Amino acid sequence: MIDKIKQAAQARLRGSKGSHDWEHTERVYSLALQLAEVEGADQEIVEYAALLHDIGREAEYQANGKICHAQRGAEIAQDLLIQHGLERAKIDRIVHCIRTHRFRNNNHPETLEAKVLFDADKLDSIGAVGIGRAFLFAGEVGAKLHNQGVDIEKTKPYTIEDTAYREYLVKLRHVKKRILTTEGRRMAMKRHDFMVEFFARLNQEVDGLL
């Protein structure tokens, strides 16, 4: 069944924008399985949840962020897993993981499997890969290259000011503090340090200091 679910998830993400495409799901899937093994989480639940965690992303894009992709994805995943005949108890655990994996909403991961997915998704948003994804997303929404000195309180997402640097200031620099597992925190520290160094260097280069 996992192969069928993988194919269904891949089909849903076909044509997705680069910052949240199938390759992102593959990286989260790999990270989640690593974390699950170290932390002792249920690998089957983590597998399904990681493959399906972003299938509601297109709805969020189309609504310019007004729809929560985690909530929409949980609804789609539930219907999909019911159609494929997975046991209801497992479906409920998987859906909880998907619903609570988003960075900003009121749903918090309560199970170990949900915490593993949450951490895997956040780890892919920081470090070298996270920087690349931030610039990809900025390009997707038509943002400028850089806006050093920006007052983030006066900027809005999905606008010309929604740069990679704004993403760093608003979200990415805070990610390490929100990681929930021991192994996830270890990995996050290294990625965080690299990211801080990169944006400091970017500011220096923009100022002509390097």
Secondary structure as UniProt FT lines:
FT   HELIX           2..13
FT   TURN            14..15
FT   HELIX           18..20
FT   HELIX           22..39
FT   HELIX           43..52
FT   TURN            53..56
FT   HELIX           57..62
FT   TURN            63..65
FT   HELIX           69..83
FT   TURN            84..85
FT   HELIX           88..99
FT   HELIX           112..123
FT   TURN            124..125
FT   HELIX           127..140
FT   TURN            141..142
FT   TURN            148..149
FT   HELIX           152..154
FT   TURN            157..158
FT   TURN            160..161
FT   HELIX           164..170
FT   HELIX           172..178
FT   HELIX           182..206
FT   TURN            207..208
//
